[in-house]
Amino acid sequence: MSLPEIALDNDFEPEYDVTRKASATGLAEAATGLTGLTAHIAATDEGATIDASLSVSASERSATAGRYYAVIPGADLRTHLAGYIGRKVWVIFGDDATLDVSDPHLVIAGRRSAS
């Protein structure tokens, strides 16, 4: 199984679909209007951010209910992740209270060309 990649110098845009149980039906539904969600990059699973510039607020996509995204600029990735090329880091998304997802990613030097 290969890991998703974070390519230095390219903006990184993690996104997550967030659902909750509907009180009326008990079925999953899009969790809309959430605030206080962030995404950050850590050296360890569930760890603290490597640098404050690698921690950004997440917003809901206006055209897709319950889909939240964040953008971490490529320049910040280059500055703070250059020492992690070829290594695994974790993208942590949530609100540090009730929602927390930690996904491993592989840091690469730059975007790979299509073959």
Phi, psi and omega in degrees: 000125178268150181273150169298154186249151168245115182262124179299151180075351177252134176304140179250129186232081176290145175217150185220139172269126183246129179235166174213166177280131175289132183295327183284322187246339185079003179270157179291140176219160178298133177269102185259157173073018180287146177233164177080011179275141179224163170231137175216161180251128183235157178280342181226159177300126181066016183278175177285158180298145178295322178207149182303329181288349178263016176238117186227155177287145177256146180234155177278137176290129185295331183267353183225101182302131176082002177260121183247143183219162176217157179234123175251118185299142180303324180298322178291323177299313180300315183296317190255348181245002181304325179284355181255006181304130181082002181245163180270137171231170180241136172262121184246124184238137175154201182238010180062015179229289184250346183229123181205118179237136180232115183241129177286145177221154177258130178275127177238159186294326181193171181298134178281143179283150178290139180259000000 
